[in-house]
Amino acid sequence: MKTVSIKTRDVIHRTALAVVLVSSVFLLAVVMIMLLQYRQIKRTEPLNSPALSGLRERYIADERGNEQLKEQIRQLDLLSRRAWFTGQDQLYTGGFLIIGGMIVLLTALQTAASSRPFPDTPPGGGTSTDRAAARARTGIAIGAGAVLLLAVATVFLVKPFALPAAKARAAVTPQPAETPAAPEEFSRNWPFFRGPDTIGTAGDRKLPGGWDGKTGKGILWKSEIPLQGYNSPVVWGNRVFVSGGNKKLRELYCFNTADGKLLWRLAADNIPGSPATPPEVAEDTGFAAPTMAADGRRVFAVFATGDLVCAGMDGKRLWAVNLGVPKNHYGYSSSPVIVDGKLIVQFFDENRQLLVALNTADGKPVWSADRKTSISWSSPSVINIAGRKLIVTITCDAVEAFDAANGSPVWQLNCMGGEVGTSAACSEGRILVANDNACAAAISAADGKLLWKTSELTLPDVASPVAFENTMYLFASSGVVSAVDAATGKKLWEKELGSGFYCSPLLVSGRIIAFNMEGNAFIIKPDREKYIQEATCSIGEKVVATPAVVDGRLYIRTDKFLYCIGEKKE
């Protein structure tokens, strides 16, 4: 090995010390700029702007709806948001600069330590020049260490990478004061995926009589949906909502429940942070898989791009946000729900597992849950246990429960596997889950204790289970329907029905209705002893979306059309 001369080591040592000094000054400057920028951002956050708040209060107080004042609010809101997001981008860039600077500083310190031409002069020893050089080296090292600690502390303080709810938020249109929808309004309508209770039980609603897609029997109207989507219909009052999309465009649609007329369509575009190039998605997931959510005042839609759009019932966009681009091999499919004025969104991808609650009025984050789990394509369920509302989610690893009020974890049970696409059911205080290549299981909703688990069943991979009188019913994509004892996990019976099920079954007035992928609807009487089929009807087209049942009518989405089935009202 070639020996490095003392002179060369001295040059390397001095160069390294110079780099230490320069990188320390650079880090100190970036830290000071970031701290000042962070302080400025905290003072000028758009949603807390005193000027905007004052204008909004004046607008709400003016019963005539001052359009000039509204425009002033929009312009000021836009300017403040641009400034705020510019500041956020600068913090984000500053974080990378600090990381780069720290790498250079640490490398230079190590090089300086390993390339000293002579050992450090002991205290009191050597010439005065030697002692001065040693003190200088010590001072540089201490100063560099202090700057390094300050830089690390700054990164954690300003959190330039912490985006708990969204990368960017579009302007919020000011809204007048409102009275929130009462729980009874949610119960009367169909606001979420799998109905108002999110677990597929629709109470004593009336199912329509027989229908036939080929002859038109029982079909009140049929309307074409402009863009494809695998989301299910959502109904509130006299409006039914679906969404659609492709690589070029994503849209929200509103149809009149009386005649199927398209009342409005709204493009999910011009959203800050939205990707210029949409992510790749599987053909049977698409760009509009999540079902919309509604609260009677607003409707919400999420797309595979991570774009979340809030619109008024009149089709005007109120706010929009990009949650980040989901990165997974199928596409984003989790449907949001609304709990006590909070929009609960489960955002899964390969890099992060986010459960966040946003204020329905303005999209501002209320809470974000800390999660240590894996991806899934499931949707959250809302379970009421002893007066406490739990958000129950299923991942490819675990079943989890969070307090809906504040997002705090209640329990987590690692019992799953495979690729999970189904959501939870509930019966007698038990959380019931089932997914192909994983298991079927029952979990105590109160404490997360595993009650039973089995893989000795034909399990679904898309259709969520439904429960009735201590029995769980499973509809598999293989076409097999099963009844399982919810207390023990014992298989009660199994029936093969041909074409498989993607549509989740619903329990309506003591009957189960489920569509297979050929568009055949099976009306089944729940029974623990045997399979009892009371009727079957066909829409004549492929059905993978779960229908909505409201006011004696059935709303069904196919690949291209939205159907309304029922009896004509006099």
Secondary structure, 3 states (H helix, E strand, C coil): CCCCCHHHHHHHHHHHHHHHHHHHHHHHHHHHHHHHHHHHHHHCCHHHCHHHHHHHHHHHHCCCCCHHHHHHHHHHHHHHHHHHHHHHHHHHHHHHHHHHHHHHHHHHHHHHHHCCCCCCCCCCCCCHHHHHHHHHHHHHHHHHHHHHHHHHHHHHHHCCCCCCCCCEECCCCCCCCCCCCCHHHHHHCECCCCCCCCCCECCCCCCCCCCECCCCECEEEEEECCCCCCCCCEEECCEEEEEEECCCCEEEEEEECCCCCEEEEEECCCCCCCCCCCCCCCCCCCCCCCCCEECCCEEEEECCCCEEEEEECCCCEEEEEECCCCCCCCCCCCCCEEECCEEEEEEECCCCEEEEEEECCCCCEEEEECCCCCCCCCCCEEEEECCEEEEEEECCCEEEEEECCCCCEEEEEECCCCCCCCCCEEECCEEEEEECCCEEEEEECCCCCEEEEECCCCCCCCCCCEEECCEEEEECCCCEEEEEECCCCCEEEEEECCCCCCCCCEEECCEEEEECCCCEEEEEECCCCCCEEEEEEECCCCCCCCCEEECCEEEEECCCEEEEECCCCC
